[in-house]
Amino acid sequence: MFVRKVSVRLKPDSLKRFTSLMESEVLPWLRMQEGFQDLIVLASIDGKEIAALSFWDHISSADINDSQPYFRVLKILEELLEGTPYVKTFEIVSSTCRWHATVSSLKREDMIQECGNGRWSAQSLG
């Protein structure tokens, strides 16, 4: 599995709007992308910086930086961003979270995530 990390500074007082746009515009687009598994968005305590971690089944799915839809996402968020996002792709080599299929299909709706002692269905994550 692969993680695409996007880090960027936000303009002052824009975290709430950023979160809203991520949920209403970006996440629906991500869910339509082949190989997309999950998204975690982290915000610094002061709300001035975010890191978005998207999880992908293959490196080819994670590397969408040069795609037209990616530039559309940047356009949606650009009024809230200070500077250019820093993007890097990582391979997961160790984790307490394990993804596995409940059936032989690797469709997102058939996935279960287990982290630490918790367990929940990917459907319940949104």
C-alpha positions in Angstrom: 0.0 0.0 0.0 1.1 3.6 -0.7 0.5 6.9 1.0 0.5 10.2 -0.8 1.4 13.0 1.6 0.4 16.6 0.7 1.6 19.3 3.1 0.8 23.0 2.8 0.5 26.2 4.9 -3.0 27.8 5.1 -3.8 31.4 5.1 -5.0 32.8 8.5 -8.4 31.7 9.6 -9.0 29.4 6.7 -9.0 25.9 8.3 -12.8 25.7 8.7 -13.3 26.6 5.0 -10.5 24.2 3.9 -12.1 21.4 5.9 -15.5 22.1 4.3 -14.0 22.1 0.7 -12.1 18.9 1.4 -15.3 17.2 2.5 -17.6 18.6 -0.2 -15.3 18.8 -3.2 -12.1 16.9 -2.8 -13.2 13.7 -1.0 -16.0 12.9 -3.5 -13.4 13.2 -6.3 -10.9 11.0 -4.4 -13.5 8.3 -3.9 -13.9 8.1 -7.7 -10.2 7.5 -8.3 -9.1 3.9 -8.9 -7.1 2.5 -6.0 -8.2 5.1 -3.4 -8.5 3.6 0.0 -8.7 6.3 2.7 -7.9 9.9 3.6 -6.6 11.4 6.8 -6.2 15.2 7.1 -4.1 16.5 9.9 -4.0 20.2 11.0 -1.4 21.9 13.2 -2.7 23.1 16.5 -2.7 26.7 15.3 -4.6 25.8 12.1 -1.9 27.2 9.9 -0.6 24.0 8.3 -2.2 20.8 7.1 -0.9 17.4 6.0 -3.3 15.2 4.0 -2.4 11.5 3.8 -4.2 9.6 1.1 -3.9 5.8 1.0 -3.7 3.9 -2.3 -3.5 0.3 -3.4 -0.7 0.8 -6.0 2.0 3.4 -6.7 0.4 4.1 -10.1 -2.8 5.0 -8.3 -1.1 7.3 -5.8 1.0 9.2 -8.4 -1.7 11.5 -9.8 0.1 14.8 -9.4 0.2 15.6 -13.1 -3.4 14.8 -13.8 -6.0 17.3 -14.8 -8.2 16.5 -11.8 -5.4 17.2 -9.4 -4.9 20.7 -10.9 -8.7 21.2 -10.5 -8.4 20.4 -6.8 -5.6 22.9 -6.5 -7.8 25.5 -8.2 -10.6 24.8 -5.7 -8.3 25.3 -2.7 -5.9 27.9 -4.0 -7.5 30.9 -2.3 -6.9 29.2 1.1 -3.3 28.1 0.5 0.0 30.0 1.2 2.5 28.7 -1.3 2.7 25.5 -3.3 1.8 22.2 -1.7 4.6 19.8 -1.0 3.7 16.3 -2.4 5.6 13.1 -1.8 4.6 9.4 -2.2 5.6 6.8 0.4 5.3 3.0 0.5 3.9 1.7 3.8 6.6 -0.6 5.3 5.2 -1.0 8.8 1.9 0.0 10.5 -0.4 -1.0 13.3 -3.2 -0.6 10.8 -3.9 -3.5 8.5 -6.1 -3.4 5.4 -7.6 -6.7 4.2 -10.5 -7.7 2.1 -13.5 -9.4 3.7 -14.0 -11.2 0.4 -11.7 -11.7 -2.5 -12.7 -8.3 -4.1 -10.5 -5.3 -3.3 -13.3 -2.8 -3.7 -13.4 -0.1 -1.0 -16.8 -1.1 0.3 -15.4 -4.6 1.0 -12.5 -3.5 3.0 -12.1 -3.6 6.8 -9.5 -1.5 8.6 -8.0 -2.7 11.9 -5.9 -0.2 13.9 -4.4 -1.1 17.2 -7.2 -2.8 19.1 -10.0 -1.0 17.1 -11.8 -2.4 14.1 -14.3 -0.7 11.9 -15.6 -1.0 8.3 -14.4 1.4 5.7 -18.0 2.2 4.9 -18.4 3.7 8.4 -15.4 6.1 7.7 -17.4 8.1 5.3 
